[in-house]
Amino acid sequence: MKIKDLMTRDVSTCRADDSANHAARLMWENDCGVVPVVDEQQRPIGMITDRDVCMAGYTTGRSLADIRVGDVMSRDVLACKPEDAIGVAELAMQQRHVRRLPVVDSGSKLVGILSLNDLARSAAKPGDKSDGGLALDKVAETLASVCTPWCDINLQPAGRVPQRGNPVSLPAMAR
């Protein structure tokens, strides 16, 4: 099974200069917890989550309208390709403790997003998994890995936001 078989193709995006309020509105209107941040060529340069928005408002005491997306987004973007095997995405999610991966074409343009929810829904469907389909136990393993708190795996220095390193299987996007 390939990433293109499960990914969401219609993805709302924002820019680094947009306000956190704009990103929050996109999440609300599209019932999602993340918005890829793209440049002028629609290449992902960051990701902003509902948690990023919430914590930015809380920690700064500022209105979301006064906080730039670029100031609170994750910049270390990991992406996958539509033709990659689902196992590659699962491994990347496990290694990086992320629930979602942007999907890019050969020119690094955003063409979709793959979420842990997509994996779970696919694995829950009855049917033969011999074609590379997802097994529930593999998705559960990915979920368990993603849900492990950073402090429990000693990746987070005290008082610092966790920095996510590059996995072996997928390249980080150029900025």
KAGI-V548661 format. One record per residue. RES is the residue in one letter. SS is DSSP state (2 for helix, 1 for strand, 0 for the rest). Layout:
res->RES ss->SS
res->RES ss->SS
This chain:
res->M ss->0
res->K ss->1
res->I ss->2
res->K ss->2
res->D ss->2
res->L ss->0
res->M ss->0
res->T ss->1
res->R ss->0
res->D ss->0
res->V ss->0
res->S ss->0
res->T ss->1
res->C ss->1
res->R ss->0
res->A ss->0
res->D ss->0
res->D ss->0
res->S ss->1
res->A ss->2
res->N ss->2
res->H ss->2
res->A ss->2
res->A ss->2
res->R ss->2
res->L ss->2
res->M ss->2
res->W ss->2
res->E ss->2
res->N ss->2
res->D ss->0
res->C ss->0
res->G ss->0
res->V ss->1
res->V ss->1
res->P ss->1
res->V ss->1
res->V ss->1
res->D ss->0
res->E ss->0
res->Q ss->0
res->Q ss->0
res->R ss->1
res->P ss->1
res->I ss->1
res->G ss->1
res->M ss->1
res->I ss->1
res->T ss->1
res->D ss->2
res->R ss->2
res->D ss->2
res->V ss->2
res->C ss->2
res->M ss->2
res->A ss->2
res->G ss->2
res->Y ss->2
res->T ss->2
res->T ss->2
res->G ss->0
res->R ss->0
res->S ss->0
res->L ss->2
res->A ss->2
res->D ss->2
res->I ss->0
res->R ss->1
res->V ss->2
res->G ss->2
res->D ss->2
res->V ss->2
res->M ss->0
res->S ss->1
res->R ss->0
res->D ss->0
res->V ss->0
res->L ss->1
res->A ss->1
res->C ss->1
res->K ss->1
res->P ss->0
res->E ss->0
res->D ss->0
res->A ss->1
res->I ss->2
res->G ss->2
res->V ss->2
res->A ss->2
res->E ss->2
res->L ss->2
res->A ss->2
res->M ss->2
res->Q ss->2
res->Q ss->2
res->R ss->2
res->H ss->0
res->V ss->0
res->R ss->0
res->R ss->1
res->L ss->1
res->P ss->1
res->V ss->1
res->V ss->1
res->D ss->0
res->S ss->0
res->G ss->0
res->S ss->0
res->K ss->1
res->L ss->1
res->V ss->1
res->G ss->1
res->I ss->1
res->L ss->1
res->S ss->1
res->L ss->2
res->N ss->2
res->D ss->2
res->L ss->2
res->A ss->2
res->R ss->2
res->S ss->2
res->A ss->2
res->A ss->2
res->K ss->0
res->P ss->0
res->G ss->0
res->D ss->0
res->K ss->0
res->S ss->0
res->D ss->0
res->G ss->0
res->G ss->0
res->L ss->0
res->A ss->0
res->L ss->2
res->D ss->2
res->K ss->2
res->V ss->2
res->A ss->2
res->E ss->2
res->T ss->2
res->L ss->2
res->A ss->2
res->S ss->2
res->V ss->2
res->C ss->2
res->T ss->0
res->P ss->0
res->W ss->2
res->C ss->2
res->D ss->2
res->I ss->2
res->N ss->0
res->L ss->0
res->Q ss->0
res->P ss->0
res->A ss->0
res->G ss->0
res->R ss->0
res->V ss->0
res->P ss->0
res->Q ss->0
res->R ss->0
res->G ss->0
res->N ss->0
res->P ss->0
res->V ss->0
res->S ss->0
res->L ss->0
res->P ss->0
res->A ss->1
res->M ss->0
res->A ss->0
res->R ss->0
